Amino acid sequence: MTQGLRAAALDIFQHALRAVDAREAVSRAVSYDGSQLRIVDSEFTLNTRPIYVVGIGKAALSMALGLNDVLGLKIQRAVMSTSHSTTIPPLPSTYTLFYGGHPLPNQESFHAAERAFELLREAKDKNGFVIFLISGGGSAMLEWPVSNDISLEDVQVTNRQLITSGATIAQINAVRRSISTVKSGGLAASVPEDSMTTLIVSDTNRGDYATVASGPTIAKGDGYDALEVVERFRLNETLPRSVTNAISQDRTNNVAAKNSPVYVLLDNSTAVEAARKRASDLGLSTMIAPDIVEQPVSEGVELLLRRSFESTPRPSCLISGGEFSCRVTGNGRGGRNLETALRCAIKLDEVTRATPTVLLSAGTDGIDGSSFAAGAITDETTASRARELGLDPVEFLEQSDSHAFFEALGDLIVTGPTGTNVRDLRLVLTG
């Protein structure tokens, strides 16, 4: 029974990944007849106006391919900043590609910002129309600080401390926005609102599209004060002085909001709904847990298992999306999905249950934290199988080394970079 549930979980995850293909989503959303550009329900009369494209994030290349499928030579120039991929898709010579860092910005992230701002100046001079392709991960992949005092190393140190602090993505982005000329509408500040549109593959909560890549085309706050976040997580004494000075003089509210169309083509709910449909097709009683989204990972695992244990009838599939917050406590390799699976293995080992239970937790981008895996799959036998190999699950948890744990068991989920990014998917199947 357990093996059947594991096979079903993997099948459901793969089905959800296919449903969030960014290239297909852009191709469906855009059409062009030689003069009229239609994007979802908006129409733009272009005639001889050139099109410029700026794409950032983990889905940038896939989105660019979808746009190029429709517009082709109509695109005058494009600047793309994305993460390294196992395969580099062919794009025209008019596309300039950068490999920005993630989760920490690198020198390419700075170069990409310089080239993007240059492109946008040209677009304005030539009365061009700009299409922004925005996806998760873009916060780090295209960056330029608000002050010359802030170095690349300062930005890297700040991001490293933020992502290991236990702060939520919205809290992290509040700080990122306060030290960046790109975020919170800064990237698009010079583009007339009737000369641009934004297409988004979202890795944030539904309706919270302004947070994707820290909103480079959307001048909107996220409800958190950067200084309060820094103080809450006790970072005020460890962040670089240049950064804390900039945070105290936060200038992100100086960018005017634009009334240009913004379209979210894919988000976590797309993956969740695809998973629900596939699980139902497989004969499972399905439940979606919309409230289990961004809890601390330990709390999230407790909720997932409790909800699943209470479910009737069987067999069942509980589906949860989002991103648990995960504080790093050791020097190992892993991420929030791998730690979710490891904590679940430990919990399942502590309870006496006759019902087989399988949990799959994986990122739709194919990468989990410092691991090359998307996540892992675990069940009620995982901890005992580990002990037979001389592995103590609790020790691996304490060292934040969940990748090595599941690698030894052969239970990693390895997809490689998927070219999309709509947050994580968690499945709990009970037989």
C-alpha positions in Angstrom: 0.0 0.0 0.0 2.8 2.5 0.9 4.5 1.9 -2.4 1.3 2.6 -4.3 0.8 5.8 -2.3 4.4 6.9 -3.1 3.9 6.3 -6.8 0.6 8.3 -6.7 2.3 11.2 -4.9 5.0 11.4 -7.5 2.5 11.2 -10.3 0.4 14.0 -8.8 3.4 16.2 -8.4 4.6 15.7 -12.0 1.0 16.5 -13.2 1.0 19.7 -11.3 4.4 20.7 -12.7 3.1 20.3 -16.3 0.1 22.5 -15.4 2.4 25.4 -14.5 4.5 25.5 -17.7 5.5 29.1 -18.1 6.1 29.0 -21.8 2.7 27.6 -22.6 1.1 30.1 -20.2 2.6 33.1 -22.0 1.8 31.7 -25.5 -1.8 31.3 -24.4 -2.0 34.8 -23.0 -0.5 36.8 -26.0 -1.5 37.2 -29.6 -0.4 39.6 -32.4 -1.9 40.3 -35.8 0.7 42.7 -37.2 -0.7 45.9 -35.6 -2.8 44.9 -32.6 -1.1 43.3 -29.6 -3.6 41.4 -27.4 -2.5 40.3 -23.9 -5.3 38.4 -22.0 -8.1 41.0 -22.2 -6.1 44.1 -23.1 -5.4 45.4 -26.6 -2.6 47.7 -27.7 -2.2 49.3 -31.1 1.4 49.1 -31.9 1.8 49.5 -35.7 5.4 50.5 -36.1 6.2 50.8 -32.3 9.1 48.5 -31.3 8.7 46.0 -28.5 11.2 45.8 -25.7 11.3 43.0 -23.1 12.8 42.8 -19.6 12.5 39.4 -17.9 13.7 38.4 -14.5 13.4 35.3 -12.2 13.5 31.6 -12.5 10.7 31.5 -15.1 12.3 34.2 -17.3 13.6 32.1 -20.0 10.5 29.9 -20.3 8.3 33.1 -20.4 10.6 34.6 -23.0 10.3 31.6 -25.2 6.5 31.8 -25.0 6.6 35.5 -26.0 9.1 34.8 -28.8 6.8 32.1 -30.1 4.2 34.8 -30.7 6.1 38.0 -31.4 9.4 36.8 -32.9 11.2 39.6 -34.8 8.8 42.2 -33.5 10.9 42.3 -30.4 13.5 44.9 -30.8 15.7 44.1 -27.7 15.4 42.1 -24.6 17.3 41.8 -21.3 16.9 38.6 -19.3 18.3 37.7 -15.9 17.7 34.2 -14.7 19.4 31.4 -12.8 21.7 28.8 -14.4 19.8 26.0 -16.1 20.8 22.6 -17.3 19.7 23.6 -20.8 20.0 27.0 -22.5 17.1 27.4 -24.9 17.9 29.1 -28.2 16.9 32.8 -28.3 17.6 35.5 -30.9 20.7 37.6 -30.8 18.6 40.6 -29.7 18.2 38.9 -26.3 21.0 39.7 -23.7 21.1 37.0 -21.1 22.5 37.3 -17.6 22.8 34.6 -14.9 21.9 36.5 -11.8 22.6 34.9 -8.4 20.0 33.2 -6.3 19.3 33.3 -3.4 22.1 35.9 -3.2 22.7 38.5 -5.9 26.0 38.3 -7.8 27.9 40.6 -10.1 25.7 39.5 -13.0 22.7 40.7 -11.0 24.2 44.2 -11.0 25.2 44.0 -14.7 21.7 42.9 -15.6 20.2 45.9 -13.8 22.6 48.3 -15.6 21.7 46.9 -19.0 17.9 46.8 -18.2 17.9 50.5 -17.2 19.8 51.2 -20.4 17.2 49.3 -22.5 14.4 51.2 -20.8 15.9 54.5 -21.6 16.1 53.4 -25.3 12.5 52.3 -25.2 11.4 55.6 -23.9 13.4 57.5 -26.6 12.0 55.4 -29.4 8.4 55.3 -28.1 8.7 51.6 -27.6 6.3 49.3 -25.8 7.8 47.4 -22.9 6.7 43.9 -21.7 8.0 42.9 -18.3 8.2 39.2 -17.6 8.4 38.8 -13.8 8.8 35.6 -11.8 10.0 34.4 -8.4 13.7 34.7 -7.7 14.0 38.0 -9.5 14.6 39.8 -6.3 18.2 38.5 -6.3 18.7 38.2 -10.1 18.5 41.9 -11.0 19.6 44.4 -8.4 21.0 47.9 -7.9 21.3 49.5 -4.5 19.9 52.9 -3.5 23.3 54.1 -2.4 26.8 53.9 -3.8 27.9 53.1 -0.2 26.2 49.7 -0.5 28.5 47.2 -2.1 27.6 43.9 -3.7 29.1 42.2 -0.6 26.8 44.3 1.6 23.7 43.2 -0.4 24.8 39.6 -0.3 25.4 39.7 3.5 22.0 41.3 4.0 20.2 38.7 1.8 22.0 35.8 3.5 21.0 37.0 7.0 17.4 37.6 5.9 16.8 34.2 4.3 18.2 32.3 7.3 16.5 34.5 9.9 13.1 32.7 9.9 11.3 35.8 8.4 8.5 35.2 5.9 9.0 36.2 2.3 6.9 39.3 2.7 9.1 40.4 5.6 12.2 39.7 3.7 11.0 41.7 0.7 10.2 44.7 2.9 13.9 45.0 3.8 15.0 44.2 0.2 12.8 47.0 -1.1 14.2 49.6 1.2 17.7 49.3 -0.1 17.0 48.8 -3.8 16.4 51.1 -6.8 14.8 48.2 -8.7 12.1 47.0 -6.3 8.7 48.5 -5.5 8.2 49.9 -8.9 11.7 51.3 -9.3 12.7 49.3 -12.4 9.7 50.7 -14.4 9.7 54.2 -12.9 10.8 55.8 -16.2 8.4 54.0 -18.4 5.1 55.8 -19.3 2.2 53.7 -17.9 0.5 53.5 -21.3 3.7 52.0 -22.8 4.1 48.9 -20.6 2.5 45.8 -19.2 3.6 43.1 -16.8 3.2 39.4 -17.0 3.8 37.4 -13.8 4.4 33.9 -12.8 3.8 34.2 -9.1 5.6 32.6 -6.2 3.6 34.5 -3.6 0.1 34.2 -2.1 -2.9 34.6 -4.3 -3.7 38.3 -4.8 -0.2 39.4 -3.5 1.3 39.8 -7.0 3.1 43.0 -5.9 5.5 40.9 -3.8 6.8 38.8 -6.7 10.5 39.7 -7.2 9.7 42.5 -4.8 7.5 44.2 -7.3 9.9 45.8 -9.8 7.1 47.3 -11.8 4.5 47.8 -9.0 4.9 50.7 -6.5 3.1 49.1 -3.6 4.1 48.2 -0.1 3.7 44.8 1.6 2.4 45.8 5.0 5.7 45.5 6.8 8.1 48.2 7.9 11.7 47.3 7.0 13.2 48.7 10.2 10.7 46.8 12.3 11.6 43.6 10.5 15.3 44.1 11.1 14.7 44.8 14.8 12.2 41.9 15.3 14.8 39.4 14.0 17.7 41.1 15.7 19.6 42.0 12.6 20.2 45.6 13.4 23.6 44.8 14.9 24.8 42.4 12.3 23.7 44.0 9.0 26.3 46.2 7.2 26.2 49.8 8.4 25.6 51.1 4.8 22.4 48.9 4.7 21.0 50.0 8.1 21.6 53.6 7.1 19.6 53.1 3.9 16.8 51.3 5.8 16.5 54.2 8.2 16.1 56.5 5.1 13.7 54.2 3.2 12.8 55.9 -0.1 10.7 53.2 -1.7 7.5 55.2 -1.3 8.9 57.9 -3.7 7.9 55.9 -6.8 4.5 56.8 -8.2 2.1 53.9 -8.8 1.2 53.2 -12.4 -2.1 52.2 -13.9 -0.7 49.8 -16.5 -2.1 46.3 -16.8 -0.7 43.5 -14.7 -1.5 39.8 -15.4 -0.8 36.9 -13.2 -0.6 33.9 -15.6 0.3 31.2 -13.1 0.4 31.0 -9.3 0.4 28.4 -6.5 -3.3 27.8 -6.8 -2.8 26.7 -10.4 -0.5 23.9 -9.1 -2.8 23.1 -6.2 -5.9 22.8 -8.4 -4.0 20.6 -10.9 -2.9 18.3 -8.1 -6.4 18.1 -6.7 -7.8 17.1 -10.1 -5.1 14.5 -10.7 -5.6 13.0 -7.2 -9.3 12.8 -7.7 -8.7 11.1 -11.1 -6.6 8.5 -9.3 -9.5 7.7 -7.0 -8.3 9.6 -3.9 -10.6 11.6 -1.6 -9.1 15.1 -2.0 -8.8 18.0 0.5 -7.1 21.4 0.1 -5.7 23.1 3.1 -5.6 26.8 2.2 -4.7 27.8 5.7 -1.5 25.7 5.9 0.7 28.0 3.8 3.5 30.0 5.6 3.8 28.6 9.1 7.1 27.8 10.7 8.1 24.4 9.3 7.6 22.6 12.7 4.1 24.0 13.1 3.3 23.3 9.5 4.2 19.6 9.7 2.1 19.2 12.8 -0.9 20.7 11.1 -0.5 18.7 7.9 -0.3 15.4 9.8 -3.1 16.2 12.2 -5.4 17.2 9.4 -4.5 14.1 7.4 -5.0 11.8 10.3 -8.4 13.2 10.8 -9.5 12.7 7.2 -12.2 10.3 6.1 -12.8 8.5 3.9 -9.6 6.7 2.8 -7.6 6.7 0.7 -7.1 10.4 0.8 -4.8 13.2 -0.4 -4.4 16.4 1.5 -2.9 19.2 -0.6 -1.1 22.3 0.7 0.8 25.0 -1.1 3.0 28.0 -0.1 6.3 28.3 1.6 7.0 27.3 5.2 9.5 29.5 7.0 12.6 27.5 7.9 15.3 28.7 10.2 18.8 27.3 9.5 20.5 25.9 12.6 23.4 23.8 11.2 25.9 23.8 8.4 24.4 21.0 6.3 22.6 21.2 3.0 18.9 21.4 2.6 15.8 23.6 2.3 12.3 24.0 3.6 10.8 21.1 1.6 13.5 18.7 2.6 13.2 19.7 6.3 9.4 19.4 6.0 9.9 15.8 4.8 12.5 15.0 7.5 10.3 16.4 10.3 7.4 14.4 9.0 9.5 11.2 9.0 10.4 11.8 12.6 6.7 12.5 13.6 5.4 9.4 11.8 8.0 7.3 13.6 6.7 8.6 17.0 3.0 7.6 16.4 1.5 4.1 16.3 -0.6 4.0 13.1 -1.9 1.1 11.1 -2.7 3.4 8.1 0.1 3.9 5.6 1.0 7.6 5.2 3.2 9.3 2.6 4.3 12.9 2.4 5.8 14.6 -0.6 7.1 18.2 -0.3 8.8 19.8 -3.2 9.4 23.2 -4.9 7.9 23.8 -8.3 11.2 25.5 -9.4 13.1 22.3 -8.9 15.5 23.6 -6.4 15.2 23.5 -2.6 17.4 25.9 -0.6 21.0 24.9 -0.9 20.1 21.5 -2.3 20.0 20.6 -6.0 16.8 18.5 -5.3 13.3 19.9 -5.5 12.4 18.1 -2.2 11.8 14.6 -0.9 9.2 11.9 -0.3 8.8 10.2 3.1 6.6 7.7 4.8 6.1 5.9 8.1 9.0 3.5 7.3 11.6 6.3 6.6 13.0 6.7 10.1 13.4 3.0 10.7 15.0 2.5 7.2 17.5 5.3 8.1 18.4 3.7 11.4 19.2 0.4 9.6 21.8 2.4 7.7 23.1 3.9 10.9 21.5 7.3 10.3 19.8 9.3 13.1 17.1 11.5 11.7 17.2 13.9 14.6 20.9 14.5 14.2 20.4 15.4 10.5 17.6 17.8 11.5 19.8 19.5 14.1 22.6 19.9 11.5 20.1 21.3 8.8 21.4 18.4 6.6 18.2 17.0 5.3 19.6 16.7 1.7 22.2 14.1 2.9 19.6 12.2 4.8 17.3 11.7 1.9 20.1 11.2 -0.6 21.3 8.2 1.5 17.8 6.7 1.4 17.3 7.4 -2.3 14.2 9.5 -1.6 15.2 12.9 -3.1 13.0 14.3 -5.8 15.3 15.6 -8.5 13.8 17.4 -11.4 16.5 19.9 -12.2 15.5 23.6 -12.8 11.9 23.5 -14.2 11.7 26.9 -15.8 8.8 27.9 -13.6 8.3 28.9 -10.0 4.9 29.0 -8.2 6.1 28.1 -4.7 6.0 24.7 -3.0 3.5 21.8 -3.2 2.9 19.5 -0.3 1.0 16.2 -0.6 0.0 13.9 2.3 -1.5 10.6 1.1 -3.1 8.2 3.5 -4.2 4.7 2.5 
